[in-house]
Amino acid sequence: MADQRARTVAPVRGKLGVLCVGLGAVASTFIAGVENIRRGKARPIGSLTQMGTIRLGKRTEGRAPLIKDFVPLADLKDLVFGAWDPIPDDCYTACLRAGVLDRHEHVEPIAEFLKSIKPMPAAFDQNYVKRLEGTNVKRGKGKRDLAEQLRADIRDFKTRSRCDRLVIVWCASTEIFITPGPTHWTLEAFEKAMDANDPSIAPSMLYAWAALMENVPFANGAPNLTCDFPALEQLAKTRGVAIGGKDFKTGQTMVKTVLSPMFKARMLGVAGWYSTNILGNRDGEVLDDPESFKTKEESKLGVLEYILQPQLYPELYGGMYHKVRINYYPPRGDNKEGWDNIDIFGWLGYPMQIKVDFLCRDSILAAPLVLDLALFFDLAQRAGLAGIQEWLSFYFKSPQTAPGLYPEHDLFIQHTKLKNTLRWLMGEEQITHLGIEYYHEA
Ligand SMILES: NC(=O)c1ccc[n+]([C@@H]2O[C@H](COP(=O)([O-])OP(=O)(O)OC[C@H]3O[C@@H](n4cnc5c(N)ncnc54)[C@H](O)[C@@H]3O)[C@@H](O)[C@H]2O)c1
């Protein structure tokens, strides 16, 4: 304990507004879930901020408070929700349409609350999400104008809902694949391109820019480029705002980032890894478009290369064949099935196989991540941590990092990094797992 080394974290005061871009399956499951939890009707399972503990000091000290008692996080009762969506459904209708939660147990009892959350008109352009049509869309003179309208929405929401602070989480559809180019290098070039309605400026970038200009932290739950480029990273730094992404790490990729470190730790080879998914929700339909799928594919493919490091272990991973498929299959709705076939090899090169069949629920896995990200981004902002929040890469498939740094994908390294950051914030010792002191003292 050396509290004098703790960073200054502004206290949690008043309400925290959580604005979701997109009010589809994930966002509605998150909002309805929080309300059920607040009413004592369900437990926040899957949320590290609500259920996780953190060890402090030596193993012999027996100090392991809940994370939410250790760091000053907004209380669930102080959360207020808002959203944008090109589809005009309120949160009640969005929940029913998504079909994730049991209507009688978790939707009808809070119907009035859910109906009160109506999406604001979206900055939406079908060129970036081909398989979606919406009527609740902003009209404007151009991209700059739309972005200014988003800024006005943010300010109005804050006043209307009497919030002390805001945080924005992108829970909207995956946009088409965009490679960063000259319009993304500097803020000047970016704003110029916005003025010129350049196609390299996607709607998600307008939300991110608006958030930064209003000093609101922004977390990106989809694989779109959004704020993962120098112009907006610089803007986040200069304005002192927390940003991060990309793509919630929930199902198959979470499993991948647990199994692949195991192979590497034991120096087992991987000849091939075939991953396929069937899912039937709107996300699945959007990802059925090859351009949106390309964005998702890039995000899902990267993890193995980084974790297994074929350049360091060419014999073990140099020839690995990695394939990821997503198949839209309506009968399953939000209940995704993710199959993995992994061909590994061991001692003297003998082959073995591992099969994983994860019958998961996409939005049930994602909702607690939205909650944790909202609370941790708000914490980061109050702690003065500006720019990319790499310590929250635990939550992302494709973590945003400082230029020149490769992302850390191993789930348990990410978990350790997150907890050590919380210890560092509060002036507690880092836990290195060295442990030699227990034996020397003995
Ligand atoms: N486990 C998971 O569910 C998971 C994991 C990782 C990433 N994601 C990503 O999270 C996002 C949301 O997933 P979902 O299942 O809720 O999808 P969804 O299709 O149910 O909801 C997305 C919503 O975003 C809206 N939208 C699209 N473009 C918009 C814009 N420009 N502005 C505002 N709203 C817009 C759509 O109308 C839709 O209602 C997707 O991009 C998905 O790839 C989900």
The ligand as an SDF file (V2000), in Angstrom:
LIG
                    3D

 44 48  0  0  0  0  0  0  0  0999 V2000
  -20.9950  -11.3900  -29.8090 N   0  0  0  0  0  0  0  0  0  0  0  0
  -21.4470  -10.4000  -30.5280 C   0  0  0  0  0  0  0  0  0  0  0  0
  -22.6300  -10.2190  -30.5940 O   0  0  0  0  0  0  0  0  0  0  0  0
  -20.4840   -9.4800  -31.2320 C   0  0  0  0  0  0  0  0  0  0  0  0
  -19.1180   -9.7000  -31.1020 C   0  0  0  0  0  0  0  0  0  0  0  0
  -18.2180   -8.8350  -31.7310 C   0  0  0  0  0  0  0  0  0  0  0  0
  -18.7030   -7.7830  -32.4660 C   0  0  0  0  0  0  0  0  0  0  0  0
  -20.0350   -7.6070  -32.6090 N   0  0  0  0  0  0  0  0  0  0  0  0
  -20.4570   -6.4740  -33.4340 C   0  0  0  0  0  0  0  0  0  0  0  0
  -21.3570   -5.6740  -32.7220 O   0  0  0  0  0  0  0  0  0  0  0  0
  -22.2090   -5.0380  -33.6500 C   0  0  0  0  0  0  0  0  0  0  0  0
  -23.6500   -5.1890  -33.1840 C   0  0  0  0  0  0  0  0  0  0  0  0
  -24.0590   -6.5290  -33.2420 O   0  0  0  0  0  0  0  0  0  0  0  0
  -25.6270   -6.8650  -33.1640 P   0  0  0  0  0  0  0  0  0  0  0  0
  -25.7410   -8.3450  -33.0930 O   0  0  0  0  0  0  0  0  0  0  0  0
  -26.2610   -6.0400  -32.1330 O   0  0  0  0  0  0  0  0  0  0  0  0
  -26.1120   -6.3990  -34.6200 O   0  0  0  0  0  0  0  0  0  0  0  0
  -27.5500   -5.8530  -35.0270 P   0  0  0  0  0  0  0  0  0  0  0  0
  -27.6110   -5.9300  -36.5150 O   0  0  0  0  0  0  0  0  0  0  0  0
  -28.6330   -6.5220  -34.2440 O   0  0  0  0  0  0  0  0  0  0  0  0
  -27.5140   -4.3310  -34.5590 O   0  0  0  0  0  0  0  0  0  0  0  0
  -26.7550   -3.3520  -35.1930 C   0  0  0  0  0  0  0  0  0  0  0  0
  -27.6110   -2.1140  -35.2910 C   0  0  0  0  0  0  0  0  0  0  0  0
  -26.8050   -1.0620  -35.7950 O   0  0  0  0  0  0  0  0  0  0  0  0
  -27.6160   -0.2510  -36.5890 C   0  0  0  0  0  0  0  0  0  0  0  0
  -26.7620    0.5980  -37.4290 N   0  0  0  0  0  0  0  0  0  0  0  0
  -26.1250    0.2920  -38.5810 C   0  0  0  0  0  0  0  0  0  0  0  0
  -25.4490    1.3630  -39.0420 N   0  0  0  0  0  0  0  0  0  0  0  0
  -25.6570    2.3690  -38.1530 C   0  0  0  0  0  0  0  0  0  0  0  0
  -25.2330    3.7130  -38.0840 C   0  0  0  0  0  0  0  0  0  0  0  0
  -24.4580    4.2390  -39.0290 N   0  0  0  0  0  0  0  0  0  0  0  0
  -25.6290    4.4560  -37.0300 N   0  0  0  0  0  0  0  0  0  0  0  0
  -26.4100    3.9250  -36.0650 C   0  0  0  0  0  0  0  0  0  0  0  0
  -26.8430    2.6580  -36.0770 N   0  0  0  0  0  0  0  0  0  0  0  0
  -26.4710    1.8900  -37.1200 C   0  0  0  0  0  0  0  0  0  0  0  0
  -28.4930   -1.2480  -37.3350 C   0  0  0  0  0  0  0  0  0  0  0  0
  -29.6600   -0.6480  -37.8540 O   0  0  0  0  0  0  0  0  0  0  0  0
  -28.7840   -2.2650  -36.2530 C   0  0  0  0  0  0  0  0  0  0  0  0
  -29.9930   -1.9990  -35.5700 O   0  0  0  0  0  0  0  0  0  0  0  0
  -21.9300   -5.6660  -35.0100 C   0  0  0  0  0  0  0  0  0  0  0  0
  -21.0630   -4.8420  -35.7600 O   0  0  0  0  0  0  0  0  0  0  0  0
  -21.2350   -6.9320  -34.6470 C   0  0  0  0  0  0  0  0  0  0  0  0
  -20.3670   -7.3960  -35.6780 O   0  0  0  0  0  0  0  0  0  0  0  0
  -20.9400   -8.4240  -31.9940 C   0  0  0  0  0  0  0  0  0  0  0  0
  1  2  1  0
  2  3  2  0
  2  4  1  0
  4  5  1  0
  4 44  2  0
  5  6  2  0
  6  7  1  0
  7  8  2  0
  8  9  1  0
  8 44  1  0
  9 10  1  0
  9 42  1  0
 10 11  1  0
 11 12  1  0
 11 40  1  0
 12 13  1  0
 13 14  1  0
 14 15  2  0
 14 16  1  0
 14 17  1  0
 17 18  1  0
 18 19  2  0
 18 20  1  0
 18 21  1  0
 21 22  1  0
 22 23  1  0
 23 24  1  0
 23 38  1  0
 24 25  1  0
 25 26  1  0
 25 36  1  0
 26 27  1  0
 26 35  1  0
 27 28  2  0
 28 29  1  0
 29 30  1  0
 29 35  2  0
 30 31  1  0
 30 32  2  0
 32 33  1  0
 33 34  2  0
 34 35  1  0
 36 37  1  0
 36 38  1  0
 38 39  1  0
 40 41  1  0
 40 42  1  0
 42 43  1  0
M  CHG  2   8   1  16  -1
M  END
$$$$
